[in-house]
Amino acid sequence: MGRRRKPKPLASTSPTPIWWSTFVVSLAGGGMLWAAFPPLRWTWLAWLAPLFWLFLIQTNKLVGRRPYLAMWLASSLHWLAMLEGVRLAHPLNTIGWIALSLYLAAYLPCFVALSRIAVHRLRISVVLAAPIVWTGLELLRGRLLTGFSFGLLAHTQVEWTHLIQISDLFGAYGVSFVVMLVAACATRTLPINNGPRAVWPLIPLIVVLAGTLGYGYQRLVTAPTEHAANIAEGIPQSLPARTPLKVALIQRAIDTKFESDPQRNLDTFHQYWEATLQARQENPDLDLIIWPESVFSANNPEVQCEPDFLLPDDVLVSRGEFLSRFKERSDAFDNKLQSAATAINQRWRDGAFETLDIHLLVGTETICFGTERMRVHNTALLIDPTGEIVDRYYKMHPVMFGEYIPFGSWLPLIYEIAPMSQGITPGDRPQAFQLAGSALAPSICFESSVPHLIRRQVVELSRQGESPDILVNITHDGWFFGSSIVDLQFAGTVFRAVELRRPILVAANAGISCWIDGTGTVQARGPRHGNDVIIANVRPDGRSSGYELWGDLPVAVCLVICFLLFATGVRVRLASRAIPEAAGE
């Protein structure tokens, strides 16, 4: 007698079992989250966007035959909209834009799948499961494949200063946890799956939100700046104020062009030079003037040569002729340093020259001829009033597709067809620039968006007895033509200030230059795609930071739980496949 086959279960008991229902729900959440970011900046939508994904987690059965594919497609559209500015600098960037968006889109179906395992298999409340899984996956995204920490859920709340103060305990991930937990609590009160409304989730919602804002208030009123007095007049300051460092941040709006154009390079340099002289004229008591990434190079980057250097393969002149040309380029760069420092620090006043004491912090390209191969560094230089380089920092975290192409070092042909000639060589250590009694820790470009990198640099410098007082970031955002990519970088920069309780100064070509204090309050901000000179009187914050001490360790617990949930899902899937096989024996 033949065995009767079981009927194939329906994909859903929903009255509308069509695959795009999951797609529409996922897209609605992604659309709301996109609107919470610039350019719309409807930040309140970030508290509502997760409700759609949380519905997918709580419903008994997902609609459609390929619901996770539908989520991935919807999330892909979200990320394509979020990162649209990535494609603007060069047509080939479109490939990177699409590839990055498709990769990031995978995190939404992972979030729903892992949370459903916790809720439906392990009977863990969505109030706890959703924020843990979301936060763990944000950490994974920030670490995997060199990391990408743009567009975190927390970044939508960058202007709510009281809320983001918990970042000095858990990083920006802590704020993401709170936002997702509040959304999960709200979702749990709804009658999903024909169940009764639950009131108890309002308790953790109120407790967590009140505790977060209360902690934020306490940290703001104890800030060692005038900011505390503005919040609670009459509350004494916890730390004495220090003499501020007076800094000029120079910003021009010059878009990136990959085509070689020496005249354009000179024009860029002259625009920055004229703005610098104007800033010096109006503020002769400046301690420091900061230029953005790479603009000091013009047509003459810094060159270095090791004693037993290897002559590059594409050089067609003799070693002696190469050394002669090298010396010309090196002398020209040194003359540029000395001329710039002298012009800035000599001022005609009352019939005589007055000598000032202004340092320069500039971004340039450094080409090093070594014993193995030519190296190219993205460099920040500190130049004293005599034109001498007193310190330097080599960028440690290159940007994928912007400063290097994966596997390009093994397949040089890639660089022959790409708009860049070769990738940059990363530096191997942070630096603390000493100036007027303060230590400045520089970073370059998107390094400010990598929380664990900036924390590691601060910790390493502190162990060396050079704990930085001020963070500095120089960046060239002309790649993005004034798109909202620069707003995403700005949001991450605000969180770095709060996480490490250090003010941060940003000099950005094409915006956004800014001065942010240790509370995350934006003291001054330049335009997104315009010209500006920001004068910052910045002093150290001086307070301790839990995030500096333990870093991402608390959030790593969330990531470990994600892996455990994944293992549980695999075990359940294997067990479900084994049952029919056993029945057929």
ABEGO torsion letter per residue (X at the ends): XBBBBBBBBBABABABBBAAAAAAAAAAAAAAAAAABOAAGBAAAAAAAAAAAAAAAABABBBEABAAAAAAAAAAAAAAAAAAAAAAABAAAAAAAAAAAAAAAAAAAAAAAAAAAAAAAAGBBAAAAAAAAAAAAAAAAAABGGEBABGBAAAAAAABAAAAAAAAAAEAAAAAAAAAAAAAAAAAABBBGGBBBBAAAAAAAAAAAAAAAAAAAAAAAABABAAAAAABBGBBBABBBBBBBBBBBBBBBBBBBABBBAAAAAAAAAAAAAAAAAAAAABAABABBBBBBGAAAEABBBBBBBAABBBBAABABBAAAAAAAAAAAAAAAAAAAAAAAAAAABBBBGGBBBBBBBBBBBBBBBBBBBAABBBBBBBBBBBBAAGBBABBBBBABBBBGAABBBGAAABAAAAAABABABBBBBBABBBBBBBGGBBBBBBBEAAAABAAAAAAAAAAAAAAGABBABBBBBBBAAAAGGBAAAAAAAAAAAAAAAAAGBBBBBBBBGOBBBBBBAAGBBABBBBABBBBBBBBBBBBAGBBBAAAAAEAAAAAAAAAAAAAAAAAAAAAAAAAAAAAAAAAX
